[in-house]
Amino acid sequence: MTAPPEPARHADDDMSRASGWDALLDDLFGLNVRALKSMRAIIVSPRAVFDAARDADWLGRFTPSIRLAFTLIAAMVFLRFLWGGEDSALHEMTKSGLTNPDVLGRGDMDQFTQDYLGLWLVLFPFSYFCVHALLALLLRIWGTGTSAPVRLRLYFAALLPGLLLGVLSTIAMPMLDVALFEQTLVPALTLTGLIYALTVFRGLPAAMAPQGRTWRSILFGCVALCGDLFIAVSTFVIGFAWLYERGPV
């Protein structure tokens, strides 16, 4: 008696399946559906992400927060043509803030500025991780018994909405002149700090008293924002010192 035919199997490259589209997104952008769902969750329901951070495999639902943070930083680097070109407000503000051209010599200050921005992009991911990782280990607001690895996970998860705001703001930069760009700096920093604090407040356990959640969220917002400012200043100083000896070409 002839055995019944086996059901047809999908080809290995069948992109009609959800997993196939997931793989294609990963091929194209280094992202996948789980990463996008993780970003949505940290905005819509941060407590779910914070709870998952305490599980070794993020409950099989979310992408690790440190990986997502570097993905967003990579997106900023990719979008440099929007915010860091020679005709951008950031270029003009950076060029005027580097130093008096007479100090460096009368060379090509535009090229010097572009070289500086390029070096800043190389240094920024390393300084970002080192500074915020140190702050994550020192900041103990997550509850008794939270281990150092989990503190790192939770801290970087709370940074993600602020990083996403940074990525989205790069899209608006081409529409800003130098004066308007300078006027938006303080409001943007204030908004970033509020987003940090609100994410932590909404992410901490509901069983924690509201007063405890409030002071912890405010402390996190201040610490993370100070970390961002320190990263920006220290990266500026290191990058400028690196290029200063050469000067404009």
C-alpha positions, 0 to 999 in steps of 0.5 A: 500500500502506498504511503500518503504523501507528506505535506508540502514543506516551505522552501528555505527561502520562502519569504511569505512566512513571518520568520522569513520577513523577520530574517529579511529585516535583519539582513537589510537593517540589522533589525528584526521584528522582536527588536521593533516590538521591544522598542514599542514596549519600552515606550508603551509598557516599560514595566513589561520590559523591566520585568523581562530584564530580570530573566536570563533570556528576557522571557523570550520576548524582548531584545537585550537593551544594550544591543538596542542602544547600540542599534540606535547609536548606529542609526544616528551614525548612518543619518550623519548626512542629515545632521552633520553635512557641511551645510548643516546647522551643527556644522556651522555651530561646531566650526564657530565653537572649535576655536578662532581660525587664527589659533589653528592657522588659516586652513580649511576650517570646513574640512577640519570641522568635518574631520572632527565630526567624523572622529566624534562619531568614532569616539561617541559609542565607546564613551557612551557605553563606558560612562553609562555602564559606570553610572548603571553600576553605581546607581541603585534604584531598582530594588533590593537584591538587583545584581550588577548585570540586571542593573546594566540591563535596566539602566540601558532599557531606561535610556532607550526612549531618550535615544530614540528621541535623538534619532528622530530629532536628526530628521528635523535638523536639516530644517533648522538654521544655527540660531534656531538649532541653538534655541532648541538645545535646552528644551531638547535636553529638558525633554530628554531628562523628562523622558528618562524619568517618566520611563523609570517611573512607569517601569518600576514595580507597581508594588513600590510606593509612589513616593519611592518611584518618584524620587528614583525616577527623578534621580535617574533622569538627573544622573542619565542626563548628566551622563549624556552631557559629560559624554558630549563634553569629554568626547568634544575635548578628546576629539579636538585635542586629537586633531589640534596638533594637525590643524586645518589642512 
